[in-house]
């Protein structure tokens, strides 16, 4: 490069001495075979994945439940639904008392069945509303969060799939219990009509709470199964209708299939008796008789939530077949009907009108409770639904429905 001096004479630039080249760096030591990641080794687990899908802790369940409940409380529809529930139950209670007003205001000691009838009608209406409201509290819990993009946020935290499911189930059950709590004053008012003990009220309320928990669990399972909230709600209502209404229809439709012509011993007046010569004596005869073997299909009645509540209500005995007045309330009639269905028909019938000790003994009614079988069936459906929901929320999920939003 040429530069000019002070007098303008060009002067050749002296090249700068080259810096000595840096010595070559030694090659890196070969990595230890133990430090080299295997191509088949999985990536480091994300938060909470090493706990397993069924890992449970009260802190995790409570965290999810609190998030769900806060989201519900912020909605004004929650308050409107509670007010509507309060008005409906109050109206039914008032109408029920009005129907029996003449019997309650006569000043005479009322029959016990009147108070039990009022209590039974109010409890059945509360259960009816509970079966309508509970599916809406849980049937949109999982797929609704998936559609809003908030479910993936929970899944990448330290929460396990079981904690998410049980937290959502607890929140929906608490919401259902809030509706039940609103009904408690009217249940106590119905109890004031008489004929119902405090133990019966407490046991009935506890059973209502358990049934609502089973319905919430069923809705949660369908919420994990389907991608659309409308589909999960419809499927839950179908199951609830099958348990409460269709079970009765199926029981009636099976009557022709379970009917058979049996050879039955009948204790009756002979057909060729002459009544003009006095009262003839009853005798035995074998007769072909068509009978309905309800002992084969009684379980269709046992799974009904209304039958479960009626059969579990404590009662001082079932009464005798002719003691109809004391067992005239809905709870007692349903209880006796389902137990007669489980007992089935007998093979000896007393059709003799005369009071004689030589006649056959009527078949003993099976008085063992039916409600544990029905309640167990409902809880089993809820447990299966919860198990399926946990499996659907496992990470990583191998199959995702088409069109499902992940995040």
Helices and strands as residue ranges (DSSP letters): E 2-4, E 10-12, G 49-51, H 58-73, H 76-99, H 101-104, H 112-138, H 141-148, H 151-155, H 161-191, H 198-225, H 229-241, I 242-246, H 247-253, H 255-258, E 259-269, G 275-277, E 282-292, G 294-296, H 299-302, H 305-312, H 330-343, E 348-350, H 371-392
